[in-house]
Amino acid sequence: MVADGPTAMGGPPSSPASVSDGQARWQERYDAAVQAGAVREGDFTTLSGVEVDPVYGPPPGSAVPDFARIGWPGEFPFTRGLYATGYRGKPWTIRQFAGFGNAHQTNERYKAILASGGHGLSVAFDMPTLMGRDSDDPTALGEVGHCGVAIDSAADMAHLFAGIPLDEVTTSMTISGPAVPVFCMYIVAAERAGVDLGVLDGTLQTDIFKEYIAQKEWLFPPEPHLRLIGDLMEYCVTHIPRYKPISVSGYHIREAGATAAQELAYTLADGFAYVELGLSRGLDLEAFVPGLSFFFDAHIDFFEEIAKFRAARRIWARWLRDVYGATSERAQWLRFHTQTAGVSLTAQQPELNIVRTAVEALAAALGGTNSLHTNALDEVLALPSAKAAEIALRTQLVLMEETGVTNVADPLGGSWYVEALTDQVEAEAESIFASIRQLGADDTITAGVLRGIDDGWFTSAIAEAAFQYQTAVEKGVKRVVGVNCHTTTVEEPLEISRVSHEVESEQRQALTARRVSRDPAAVTAALHRLVGAARSSDNMVPAMLDAVRVEATLGEICAALRAEWGSYVEPARF
């Protein structure tokens, strides 16, 4: 591995022959996909009945300056997408983020999502779960089930997915601090349902770097968290190869106020650090890197977001090839989930949030997202109502079924504006990578990220970007409809959903009963073995699974490790 990152690609204009050769390579890939049955049946015509090609590029015989940076779908540097077929092969996965109350209530919502056209599930956890606390912890008072589902032990996880075929549905779980014990509960729930673990598919967030940078939901100092993440990577490569153990998240970084370039650069830098973590464990690059996925924000600046997604694929492919030595395409692919921007939603005139979400979802689709969540119009105020959640899901279906956006791969490729924006976002990101590398004592990305966390470098930069944007809104330079312009309205108050406080009482009672019915000696012994594994160099996942199988709770597991590793307190910054 070399210390310096690659420079952005550049060079002389592509010759007519190279453009034609590239198109021939694309055609060969596309034809092979057709022969393999990987292109779906569909009406690939405009609304007026005009047949459209699966991809468009420069006219035959033309020479395009620096065309290698744009290229063709399905080939390095993947600016135009990972697959030659685009969405003709497979549209993006509709993966709606949901969770509230207890496991039974959320299970009902999941079944409704799947029945309404959803393709995959994405679990939202409540704040006590996100912080590794049980529902009866004193700090959990008033928070149980309010911003997501409460999960205290494997029994809750089994209830959460009851009647849902985990061997057929992909599942994403948005949790980082206690991600490993929560994932162990998911594994045990699958075991109890008789599911072959080798076919489990989905994504676990696990991205602890973004917690220190933006979201602030950590449990321990960084090094123990990285120990757990490394153990999880090793375990998944061996036992659950289809499941992606890390989803590197830029979403929360953007929601905290970062610019598009900051979101992109900080997220990919975190991704590079996880690559370095895997390599430090002796893992095969070609085997573990495809298990990394990404999670981006789709904000309201339509073209900038499209450019960001295209630049992300190009940067990742180049760094994985030129810095880390990946030779296979799968190890160079950047696969990502997108969620529309929560911070773009407004409490004023909330019905307009439907429009904002649709625009952001279209940007994600045109940027080539692999899966997508669309926010509901009312979640700026509370948990989405069933009606608002249905509108959010159907927004994706309208885009997928009615707009023609799935007919052509990278339809904006070659646009002077989009390509210029893609280059600009990429250049800004590369500049940030250089700054991060300079922060570290050994010139690696990992050292720079850790130093940037300790020094408050990331949080200071995000705070400055957020301040500048808010100032622009307050001065009217950046206009937000219903907030600082066009404020006259005829709207009526929305009826919003509330989680009953009875949920907390019932969850605490169920947890008490579960503790009474389990074998306390088995729990104590399992937690003791878990701490022993933490003190050794053994992989901790098997010991954690044993604790989960005897119904050790999330709070008990995290408390045992917190007693061993200590807590993390963010340094004060002024």
Secondary structure as a PSIPRED ss2 file (coil, helix, strand):
# PSIPRED VFORMAT (PSIPRED V4.0)

   1 M C   1.000  0.000  0.000
   2 V C   1.000  0.000  0.000
   3 A C   1.000  0.000  0.000
   4 D C   1.000  0.000  0.000
   5 G C   1.000  0.000  0.000
   6 P C   1.000  0.000  0.000
   7 T C   1.000  0.000  0.000
   8 A C   1.000  0.000  0.000
   9 M C   1.000  0.000  0.000
  10 G C   1.000  0.000  0.000
  11 G C   1.000  0.000  0.000
  12 P C   1.000  0.000  0.000
  13 P C   1.000  0.000  0.000
  14 S C   1.000  0.000  0.000
  15 S C   1.000  0.000  0.000
  16 P H   0.000  1.000  0.000
  17 A H   0.000  1.000  0.000
  18 S H   0.000  1.000  0.000
  19 V H   0.000  1.000  0.000
  20 S H   0.000  1.000  0.000
  21 D H   0.000  1.000  0.000
  22 G H   0.000  1.000  0.000
  23 Q H   0.000  1.000  0.000
  24 A H   0.000  1.000  0.000
  25 R H   0.000  1.000  0.000
  26 W H   0.000  1.000  0.000
  27 Q H   0.000  1.000  0.000
  28 E H   0.000  1.000  0.000
  29 R H   0.000  1.000  0.000
  30 Y H   0.000  1.000  0.000
  31 D H   0.000  1.000  0.000
  32 A H   0.000  1.000  0.000
  33 A H   0.000  1.000  0.000
  34 V H   0.000  1.000  0.000
  35 Q H   0.000  1.000  0.000
  36 A C   1.000  0.000  0.000
  37 G C   1.000  0.000  0.000
  38 A C   1.000  0.000  0.000
  39 V C   1.000  0.000  0.000
  40 R C   1.000  0.000  0.000
  41 E C   1.000  0.000  0.000
  42 G C   1.000  0.000  0.000
  43 D C   1.000  0.000  0.000
  44 F C   1.000  0.000  0.000
  45 T E   0.000  0.000  1.000
  46 T C   1.000  0.000  0.000
  47 L C   1.000  0.000  0.000
  48 S C   1.000  0.000  0.000
  49 G C   1.000  0.000  0.000
  50 V C   1.000  0.000  0.000
  51 E E   0.000  0.000  1.000
  52 V C   1.000  0.000  0.000
  53 D C   1.000  0.000  0.000
  54 P C   1.000  0.000  0.000
  55 V C   1.000  0.000  0.000
  56 Y C   1.000  0.000  0.000
  57 G C   1.000  0.000  0.000
  58 P C   1.000  0.000  0.000
  59 P C   1.000  0.000  0.000
  60 P C   1.000  0.000  0.000
  61 G C   1.000  0.000  0.000
  62 S C   1.000  0.000  0.000
  63 A C   1.000  0.000  0.000
  64 V C   1.000  0.000  0.000
  65 P C   1.000  0.000  0.000
  66 D C   1.000  0.000  0.000
  67 F H   0.000  1.000  0.000
  68 A H   0.000  1.000  0.000
  69 R H   0.000  1.000  0.000
  70 I C   1.000  0.000  0.000
  71 G C   1.000  0.000  0.000
  72 W C   1.000  0.000  0.000
  73 P C   1.000  0.000  0.000
  74 G C   1.000  0.000  0.000
  75 E C   1.000  0.000  0.000
  76 F C   1.000  0.000  0.000
  77 P C   1.000  0.000  0.000
  78 F C   1.000  0.000  0.000
  79 T C   1.000  0.000  0.000
  80 R C   1.000  0.000  0.000
  81 G C   1.000  0.000  0.000
  82 L C   1.000  0.000  0.000
  83 Y C   1.000  0.000  0.000
  84 A C   1.000  0.000  0.000
  85 T C   1.000  0.000  0.000
  86 G H   0.000  1.000  0.000
  87 Y H   0.000  1.000  0.000
  88 R H   0.000  1.000  0.000
  89 G C   1.000  0.000  0.000
  90 K C   1.000  0.000  0.000
  91 P C   1.000  0.000  0.000
  92 W C   1.000  0.000  0.000
  93 T E   0.000  0.000  1.000
  94 I E   0.000  0.000  1.000
  95 R E   0.000  0.000  1.000
  96 Q E   0.000  0.000  1.000
  97 F E   0.000  0.000  1.000
  98 A E   0.000  0.000  1.000
  99 G C   1.000  0.000  0.000
 100 F C   1.000  0.000  0.000
 101 G C   1.000  0.000  0.000
 102 N C   1.000  0.000  0.000
 103 A H   0.000  1.000  0.000
 104 H H   0.000  1.000  0.000
 105 Q H   0.000  1.000  0.000
 106 T H   0.000  1.000  0.000
 107 N H   0.000  1.000  0.000
 108 E H   0.000  1.000  0.000
 109 R H   0.000  1.000  0.000
 110 Y H   0.000  1.000  0.000
 111 K H   0.000  1.000  0.000
 112 A H   0.000  1.000  0.000
 113 I H   0.000  1.000  0.000
 114 L H   0.000  1.000  0.000
 115 A H   0.000  1.000  0.000
 116 S C   1.000  0.000  0.000
 117 G C   1.000  0.000  0.000
 118 G C   1.000  0.000  0.000
 119 H C   1.000  0.000  0.000
 120 G E   0.000  0.000  1.000
 121 L E   0.000  0.000  1.000
 122 S E   0.000  0.000  1.000
 123 V E   0.000  0.000  1.000
 124 A E   0.000  0.000  1.000
 125 F E   0.000  0.000  1.000
 126 D C   1.000  0.000  0.000
 127 M H   0.000  1.000  0.000
 128 P H   0.000  1.000  0.000
 129 T H   0.000  1.000  0.000
 130 L H   0.000  1.000  0.000
 131 M C   1.000  0.000  0.000
 132 G C   1.000  0.000  0.000
 133 R C   1.000  0.000  0.000
 134 D C   1.000  0.000  0.000
 135 S C   1.000  0.000  0.000
 136 D C   1.000  0.000  0.000
 137 D C   1.000  0.000  0.000
 138 P H   0.000  1.000  0.000
 139 T H   0.000  1.000  0.000
 140 A H   0.000  1.000  0.000
 141 L C   1.000  0.000  0.000
 142 G C   1.000  0.000  0.000
 143 E C   1.000  0.000  0.000
 144 V C   1.000  0.000  0.000
 145 G C   1.000  0.000  0.000
 146 H C   1.000  0.000  0.000
 147 C C   1.000  0.000  0.000
 148 G C   1.000  0.000  0.000
 149 V E   0.000  0.000  1.000
 150 A C   1.000  0.000  0.000
 151 I C   1.000  0.000  0.000
 152 D C   1.000  0.000  0.000
 153 S C   1.000  0.000  0.000
 154 A H   0.000  1.000  0.000
 155 A H   0.000  1.000  0.000
 156 D H   0.000  1.000  0.000
 157 M H   0.000  1.000  0.000
 158 A H   0.000  1.000  0.000
 159 H H   0.000  1.000  0.000
 160 L H   0.000  1.000  0.000
 161 F C   1.000  0.000  0.000
 162 A C   1.000  0.000  0.000
 163 G C   1.000  0.000  0.000
 164 I C   1.000  0.000  0.000
 165 P C   1.000  0.000  0.000
 166 L C   1.000  0.000  0.000
 167 D C   1.000  0.000  0.000
 168 E C   1.000  0.000  0.000
 169 V C   1.000  0.000  0.000
 170 T E   0.000  0.000  1.000
 171 T E   0.000  0.000  1.000
 172 S E   0.000  0.000  1.000
 173 M E   0.000  0.000  1.000
 174 T E   0.000  0.000  1.000
 175 I C   1.000  0.000  0.000
 176 S C   1.000  0.000  0.000
 177 G C   1.000  0.000  0.000
 178 P C   1.000  0.000  0.000
 179 A H   0.000  1.000  0.000
 180 V H   0.000  1.000  0.000
 181 P H   0.000  1.000  0.000
 182 V H   0.000  1.000  0.000
 183 F H   0.000  1.000  0.000
 184 C H   0.000  1.000  0.000
 185 M H   0.000  1.000  0.000
 186 Y H   0.000  1.000  0.000
 187 I H   0.000  1.000  0.000
 188 V H   0.000  1.000  0.000
 189 A H   0.000  1.000  0.000
 190 A H   0.000  1.000  0.000
 191 E H   0.000  1.000  0.000
 192 R H   0.000  1.000  0.000
 193 A C   1.000  0.000  0.000
 194 G C   1.000  0.000  0.000
 195 V C   1.000  0.000  0.000
 196 D C   1.000  0.000  0.000
 197 L H   0.000  1.000  0.000
 198 G H   0.000  1.000  0.000
 199 V H   0.000  1.000  0.000
 200 L C   1.000  0.000  0.000
 201 D C   1.000  0.000  0.000
 202 G E   0.000  0.000  1.000
 203 T E   0.000  0.000  1.000
 204 L E   0.000  0.000  1.000
 205 Q C   1.000  0.000  0.000
 206 T C   1.000  0.000  0.000
 207 D C   1.000  0.000  0.000
 208 I H   0.000  1.000  0.000
 209 F H   0.000  1.000  0.000
 210 K H   0.000  1.000  0.000
 211 E H   0.000  1.000  0.000
 212 Y H   0.000  1.000  0.000
 213 I H   0.000  1.000  0.000
 214 A H   0.000  1.000  0.000
 215 Q H   0.000  1.000  0.000
 216 K C   1.000  0.000  0.000
 217 E C   1.000  0.000  0.000
 218 W C   1.000  0.000  0.000
 219 L C   1.000  0.000  0.000
 220 F C   1.000  0.000  0.000
 221 P C   1.000  0.000  0.000
 222 P H   0.000  1.000  0.000
 223 E H   0.000  1.000  0.000
 224 P H   0.000  1.000  0.000
 225 H H   0.000  1.000  0.000
 226 L H   0.000  1.000  0.000
 227 R H   0.000  1.000  0.000
 228 L H   0.000  1.000  0.000
 229 I H   0.000  1.000  0.000
 230 G H   0.000  1.000  0.000
 231 D H   0.000  1.000  0.000
 232 L H   0.000  1.000  0.000
 233 M H   0.000  1.000  0.000
 234 E H   0.000  1.000  0.000
 235 Y H   0.000  1.000  0.000
 236 C H   0.000  1.000  0.000
 237 V H   0.000  1.000  0.000
 238 T H   0.000  1.000  0.000
 239 H H   0.000  1.000  0.000
 240 I C   1.000  0.000  0.000
 241 P C   1.000  0.000  0.000
 242 R C   1.000  0.000  0.000
 243 Y E   0.000  0.000  1.000
 244 K E   0.000  0.000  1.000
 245 P C   1.000  0.000  0.000
 246 I E   0.000  0.000  1.000
 247 S E   0.000  0.000  1.000
 248 V E   0.000  0.000  1.000
 249 S E   0.000  0.000  1.000
 250 G C   1.000  0.000  0.000
 251 Y H   0.000  1.000  0.000
 252 H H   0.000  1.000  0.000
 253 I H   0.000  1.000  0.000
 254 R H   0.000  1.000  0.000
 255 E H   0.000  1.000  0.000
 256 A C   1.000  0.000  0.000
 257 G C   1.000  0.000  0.000
 258 A C   1.000  0.000  0.000
 259 T C   1.000  0.000  0.000
 260 A H   0.000  1.000  0.000
 261 A H   0.000  1.000  0.000
 262 Q H   0.000  1.000  0.000
 263 E H   0.000  1.000  0.000
 264 L H   0.000  1.000  0.000
 265 A H   0.000  1.000  0.000
 266 Y H   0.000  1.000  0.000
 267 T H   0.000  1.000  0.000
 268 L H   0.000  1.000  0.000
 269 A H   0.000  1.000  0.000
 270 D H   0.000  1.000  0.000
 271 G H   0.000  1.000  0.000
 272 F H   0.000  1.000  0.000
 273 A H   0.000  1.000  0.000
 274 Y H   0.000  1.000  0.000
 275 V H   0.000  1.000  0.000
 276 E H   0.000  1.000  0.000
 277 L H   0.000  1.000  0.000
 278 G H   0.000  1.000  0.000
 279 L H   0.000  1.000  0.000
 280 S H   0.000  1.000  0.000
 281 R C   1.000  0.000  0.000
 282 G C   1.000  0.000  0.000
 283 L C   1.000  0.000  0.000
 284 D C   1.000  0.000  0.000
 285 L H   0.000  1.000  0.000
 286 E H   0.000  1.000  0.000
 287 A H   0.000  1.000  0.000
 288 F H   0.000  1.000  0.000
 289 V H   0.000  1.000  0.000
 290 P H   0.000  1.000  0.000
 291 G H   0.000  1.000  0.000
 292 L E   0.000  0.000  1.000
 293 S E   0.000  0.000  1.000
 294 F E   0.000  0.000  1.000
 295 F E   0.000  0.000  1.000
 296 F E   0.000  0.000  1.000
 297 D E   0.000  0.000  1.000
 298 A E   0.000  0.000  1.000
 299 H C   1.000  0.000  0.000
 300 I C   1.000  0.000  0.000
 301 D C   1.000  0.000  0.000
 302 F H   0.000  1.000  0.000
 303 F H   0.000  1.000  0.000
 304 E H   0.000  1.000  0.000
 305 E H   0.000  1.000  0.000
 306 I H   0.000  1.000  0.000
 307 A H   0.000  1.000  0.000
 308 K H   0.000  1.000  0.000
 309 F H   0.000  1.000  0.000
 310 R H   0.000  1.000  0.000
 311 A H   0.000  1.000  0.000
 312 A H   0.000  1.000  0.000
 313 R H   0.000  1.000  0.000
 314 R H   0.000  1.000  0.000
 315 I H   0.000  1.000  0.000
 316 W H   0.000  1.000  0.000
 317 A H   0.000  1.000  0.000
 318 R H   0.000  1.000  0.000
 319 W H   0.000  1.000  0.000
 320 L H   0.000  1.000  0.000
 321 R H   0.000  1.000  0.000
 322 D H   0.000  1.000  0.000
 323 V C   1.000  0.000  0.000
 324 Y C   1.000  0.000  0.000
 325 G C   1.000  0.000  0.000
 326 A C   1.000  0.000  0.000
 327 T C   1.000  0.000  0.000
 328 S C   1.000  0.000  0.000
 329 E H   0.000  1.000  0.000
 330 R H   0.000  1.000  0.000
 331 A H   0.000  1.000  0.000
 332 Q H   0.000  1.000  0.000
 333 W C   1.000  0.000  0.000
 334 L C   1.000  0.000  0.000
 335 R C   1.000  0.000  0.000
 336 F E   0.000  0.000  1.000
 337 H E   0.000  0.000  1.000
 338 T E   0.000  0.000  1.000
 339 Q E   0.000  0.000  1.000
 340 T E   0.000  0.000  1.000
 341 A C   1.000  0.000  0.000
 342 G H   0.000  1.000  0.000
 343 V H   0.000  1.000  0.000
 344 S H   0.000  1.000  0.000
 345 L C   1.000  0.000  0.000
 346 T C   1.000  0.000  0.000
 347 A C   1.000  0.000  0.000
 348 Q C   1.000  0.000  0.000
 349 Q C   1.000  0.000  0.000
 350 P C   1.000  0.000  0.000
 351 E C   1.000  0.000  0.000
 352 L H   0.000  1.000  0.000
 353 N H   0.000  1.000  0.000
 354 I H   0.000  1.000  0.000
 355 V H   0.000  1.000  0.000
 356 R H   0.000  1.000  0.000
 357 T H   0.000  1.000  0.000
 358 A H   0.000  1.000  0.000
 359 V H   0.000  1.000  0.000
 360 E H   0.000  1.000  0.000
 361 A H   0.000  1.000  0.000
 362 L H   0.000  1.000  0.000
 363 A H   0.000  1.000  0.000
 364 A H   0.000  1.000  0.000
 365 A H   0.000  1.000  0.000
 366 L H   0.000  1.000  0.000
 367 G C   1.000  0.000  0.000
 368 G C   1.000  0.000  0.000
 369 T C   1.000  0.000  0.000
 370 N C   1.000  0.000  0.000
 371 S E   0.000  0.000  1.000
 372 L E   0.000  0.000  1.000
 373 H E   0.000  0.000  1.000
 374 T C   1.000  0.000  0.000
 375 N C   1.000  0.000  0.000
 376 A C   1.000  0.000  0.000
 377 L C   1.000  0.000  0.000
 378 D C   1.000  0.000  0.000
 379 E C   1.000  0.000  0.000
 380 V C   1.000  0.000  0.000
 381 L C   1.000  0.000  0.000
 382 A C   1.000  0.000  0.000
 383 L C   1.000  0.000  0.000
 384 P C   1.000  0.000  0.000
 385 S C   1.000  0.000  0.000
 386 A H   0.000  1.000  0.000
 387 K H   0.000  1.000  0.000
 388 A H   0.000  1.000  0.000
 389 A H   0.000  1.000  0.000
 390 E H   0.000  1.000  0.000
 391 I H   0.000  1.000  0.000
 392 A H   0.000  1.000  0.000
 393 L H   0.000  1.000  0.000
 394 R H   0.000  1.000  0.000
 395 T H   0.000  1.000  0.000
 396 Q H   0.000  1.000  0.000
 397 L H   0.000  1.000  0.000
 398 V H   0.000  1.000  0.000
 399 L H   0.000  1.000  0.000
 400 M H   0.000  1.000  0.000
 401 E H   0.000  1.000  0.000
 402 E H   0.000  1.000  0.000
 403 T C   1.000  0.000  0.000
 404 G C   1.000  0.000  0.000
 405 V C   1.000  0.000  0.000
 406 T C   1.000  0.000  0.000
 407 N C   1.000  0.000  0.000
 408 V C   1.000  0.000  0.000
 409 A C   1.000  0.000  0.000
 410 D C   1.000  0.000  0.000
 411 P C   1.000  0.000  0.000
 412 L C   1.000  0.000  0.000
 413 G C   1.000  0.000  0.000
 414 G C   1.000  0.000  0.000
 415 S C   1.000  0.000  0.000
 416 W H   0.000  1.000  0.000
 417 Y H   0.000  1.000  0.000
 418 V H   0.000  1.000  0.000
 419 E H   0.000  1.000  0.000
 420 A H   0.000  1.000  0.000
 421 L H   0.000  1.000  0.000
 422 T H   0.000  1.000  0.000
 423 D H   0.000  1.000  0.000
 424 Q H   0.000  1.000  0.000
 425 V H   0.000  1.000  0.000
 426 E H   0.000  1.000  0.000
 427 A H   0.000  1.000  0.000
 428 E H   0.000  1.000  0.000
 429 A H   0.000  1.000  0.000
 430 E H   0.000  1.000  0.000
 431 S H   0.000  1.000  0.000
 432 I H   0.000  1.000  0.000
 433 F H   0.000  1.000  0.000
 434 A H   0.000  1.000  0.000
 435 S H   0.000  1.000  0.000
 436 I H   0.000  1.000  0.000
 437 R H   0.000  1.000  0.000
 438 Q H   0.000  1.000  0.000
 439 L H   0.000  1.000  0.000
 440 G C   1.000  0.000  0.000
 441 A C   1.000  0.000  0.000
 442 D C   1.000  0.000  0.000
 443 D C   1.000  0.000  0.000
 444 T C   1.000  0.000  0.000
 445 I H   0.000  1.000  0.000
 446 T H   0.000  1.000  0.000
 447 A H   0.000  1.000  0.000
 448 G H   0.000  1.000  0.000
 449 V H   0.000  1.000  0.000
 450 L H   0.000  1.000  0.000
 451 R H   0.000  1.000  0.000
 452 G H   0.000  1.000  0.000
 453 I H   0.000  1.000  0.000
 454 D H   0.000  1.000  0.000
 455 D H   0.000  1.000  0.000
 456 G C   1.000  0.000  0.000
 457 W H   0.000  1.000  0.000
 458 F H   0.000  1.000  0.000
 459 T H   0.000  1.000  0.000
 460 S H   0.000  1.000  0.000
 461 A H   0.000  1.000  0.000
 462 I H   0.000  1.000  0.000
 463 A H   0.000  1.000  0.000
 464 E H   0.000  1.000  0.000
 465 A H   0.000  1.000  0.000
 466 A H   0.000  1.000  0.000
 467 F H   0.000  1.000  0.000
 468 Q H   0.000  1.000  0.000
 469 Y H   0.000  1.000  0.000
 470 Q H   0.000  1.000  0.000
 471 T H   0.000  1.000  0.000
 472 A H   0.000  1.000  0.000
 473 V H   0.000  1.000  0.000
 474 E H   0.000  1.000  0.000
 475 K C   1.000  0.000  0.000
 476 G C   1.000  0.000  0.000
 477 V C   1.000  0.000  0.000
 478 K C   1.000  0.000  0.000
 479 R C   1.000  0.000  0.000
 480 V C   1.000  0.000  0.000
 481 V E   0.000  0.000  1.000
 482 G C   1.000  0.000  0.000
 483 V C   1.000  0.000  0.000
 484 N C   1.000  0.000  0.000
 485 C E   0.000  0.000  1.000
 486 H C   1.000  0.000  0.000
 487 T C   1.000  0.000  0.000
 488 T C   1.000  0.000  0.000
 489 T C   1.000  0.000  0.000
 490 V C   1.000  0.000  0.000
 491 E C   1.000  0.000  0.000
 492 E C   1.000  0.000  0.000
 493 P C   1.000  0.000  0.000
 494 L C   1.000  0.000  0.000
 495 E C   1.000  0.000  0.000
 496 I C   1.000  0.000  0.000
 497 S C   1.000  0.000  0.000
 498 R C   1.000  0.000  0.000
 499 V C   1.000  0.000  0.000
 500 S C   1.000  0.000  0.000
 501 H C   1.000  0.000  0.000
 502 E H   0.000  1.000  0.000
 503 V H   0.000  1.000  0.000
 504 E H   0.000  1.000  0.000
 505 S H   0.000  1.000  0.000
 506 E H   0.000  1.000  0.000
 507 Q H   0.000  1.000  0.000
 508 R H   0.000  1.000  0.000
 509 Q H   0.000  1.000  0.000
 510 A H   0.000  1.000  0.000
 511 L H   0.000  1.000  0.000
 512 T H   0.000  1.000  0.000
 513 A H   0.000  1.000  0.000
 514 R H   0.000  1.000  0.000
 515 R H   0.000  1.000  0.000
 516 V H   0.000  1.000  0.000
 517 S H   0.000  1.000  0.000
 518 R C   1.000  0.000  0.000
 519 D C   1.000  0.000  0.000
 520 P H   0.000  1.000  0.000
 521 A H   0.000  1.000  0.000
 522 A H   0.000  1.000  0.000
 523 V H   0.000  1.000  0.000
 524 T H   0.000  1.000  0.000
 525 A H   0.000  1.000  0.000
 526 A H   0.000  1.000  0.000
 527 L H   0.000  1.000  0.000
 528 H H   0.000  1.000  0.000
 529 R H   0.000  1.000  0.000
 530 L H   0.000  1.000  0.000
 531 V H   0.000  1.000  0.000
 532 G H   0.000  1.000  0.000
 533 A H   0.000  1.000  0.000
 534 A H   0.000  1.000  0.000
 535 R H   0.000  1.000  0.000
 536 S C   1.000  0.000  0.000
 537 S C   1.000  0.000  0.000
 538 D C   1.000  0.000  0.000
 539 N C   1.000  0.000  0.000
 540 M C   1.000  0.000  0.000
 541 V H   0.000  1.000  0.000
 542 P H   0.000  1.000  0.000
 543 A H   0.000  1.000  0.000
 544 M H   0.000  1.000  0.000
 545 L H   0.000  1.000  0.000
 546 D H   0.000  1.000  0.000
 547 A H   0.000  1.000  0.000
 548 V H   0.000  1.000  0.000
 549 R H   0.000  1.000  0.000
 550 V C   1.000  0.000  0.000
 551 E C   1.000  0.000  0.000
 552 A C   1.000  0.000  0.000
 553 T C   1.000  0.000  0.000
 554 L H   0.000  1.000  0.000
 555 G H   0.000  1.000  0.000
 556 E H   0.000  1.000  0.000
 557 I H   0.000  1.000  0.000
 558 C H   0.000  1.000  0.000
 559 A H   0.000  1.000  0.000
 560 A H   0.000  1.000  0.000
 561 L H   0.000  1.000  0.000
 562 R H   0.000  1.000  0.000
 563 A H   0.000  1.000  0.000
 564 E H   0.000  1.000  0.000
 565 W H   0.000  1.000  0.000
 566 G C   1.000  0.000  0.000
 567 S C   1.000  0.000  0.000
 568 Y C   1.000  0.000  0.000
 569 V C   1.000  0.000  0.000
 570 E C   1.000  0.000  0.000
 571 P C   1.000  0.000  0.000
 572 A C   1.000  0.000  0.000
 573 R C   1.000  0.000  0.000
 574 F C   1.000  0.000  0.000
